[in-house]
Amino acid sequence: MKSRRRIVLASVIVLVAIITAVFGAKSYIEAGLVKLAETSIPDVDLSKIEDGVYKGSHKVFPVEAEVRVTIENHKIVGVELVKHFNGQGAAAEVIPDRVTESQSLEVDIVSGATYSSNVILKAIENALQSANK
């Protein structure tokens, strides 16, 4: 009978540990995504950026993006989305084209893909800011 109690007690402890871990992970992810949704993405002055290819990345678990931005004559001539890990945010993969077309980071995000849109925009911003260093 004692061994049965030990097994039940051990099972309860393991179950409580799993539940605690799940809620902790969920809180961590939600906090990151809320912060991401509230993130502002300032436009970058392209007149100060020399010709070249600039790499940038941004990650807020579980979304991650890596880009290569090509600048010629102070214009964005291309944004390559090198890597994009997303949940259901694949629709945001139009953001690089929107940035290239508008020559600005001030583009509309994709409805239903807010987090991925913001991560991609932050990656582009980081690439352009690295050009100024």
N, C-alpha and C positions, 0 to 999 in steps of 0.2 A: 504494500500500500504506500510506503514511503517513497519508493521510486516513481510511482505513478504521480504523486504530488509534485515531486521534483520535475518531472517531465512537463506537467501542466504549468508549473511556475516558470520554468525556462521558456516554454512556449509563449506565455503571457509577456514575459520580459522582452523576448524577441519581437513580438507583435507591437508592443509599445515603442520599441526602438525604431522599427520600420515606419510606423505612423509618424513619429517625431521627425525622422529624416525626410519623409515625403513632404510634410508641411513646412519644414525648414527650407527645403529646396524650392518649393512652390513660392514661398515668401521672397526668397532671394531673386528668383526669376521675375516675379511680378514687380519688385522694387526697381530692378534694372530696366524693365520695359516701360514703367511709368516715367522714370527719369528720361528715357530715350524719347518718349512721346512729348515731353516738355522741353526738349533740347532745341535751342535756336541755332539756326545755321546761317551765319552771316555771309553775305556775298563777298567775293574776293576781287580786288582791283587787278584786272588782267593786264593793264598797261604797265604794271611793275614786274610782270613775269616774263623771263627770257624764254626763247625757243628751247624746247626740249621735251623729254618724256619724263613724267613724274609719277612716282608710285605712292599710293596711299592706302590705308586700311582702317577699318573700325570694327569693333566687336562689342556687342552687348548680348550676352548669352540669352537665348540660343541663336541669335542672328549675327552673321559675320560677312563682311564684304572686303574685297581687295580690288583696286582699280589701277589702271595706267592711263594717265591723262596726257595727251599730246598737245603742245602749244606751238603755234607758228604765227609769227607777226602779231603777237599779243592776242591771239584768238584760240579758242578751244577748237581743234580740228577733229578730235576724237577722244572718246572715253571708252576704254575697254574694261569690261567687267571680267576680271581675271578669275575671281572666286566669289561665290555667293551661296552661303549656307543659310537656308531660310526654312521656316515652318511651311506656311501657306502663302509666303510672300513672293512667289515667282513673278507675279504680275508687276512687281516693282522693277523688274529688269528693263523697263522702258525709261527709267530715270536718266541713265547716261545719254540717251538720244535727246531727251528733253533739255538737258543741260547744254549739250552741243548746239541744239537748235536755238536756244534762247541766249546762249553765251552768259549764263547766269546760274547761280545756285538757287535762285528764288523761283523755283518751279513748283507746280502743284504735285503733291504727293498722291500716290495711287490709293484710292479708297479700297479698304480691305487688306492693304499691304502697307500700313502706316509704319510699322517698325522696320521692315526691310527698306522702305523708301528713305527713312531717316538714316539708317546705317549706310546705305549707298551714298547718300548726300554727304554724310560726315566723312566717308572715305575719300570722296572727291575733294572736299574741303581740305582734308589733311594732305592730299597730294599737292594741291595748289599752294598751301601754306609752306610745304617743304621747299617749294621753289624759291621762296623769299628768304631762305636761311643761308 
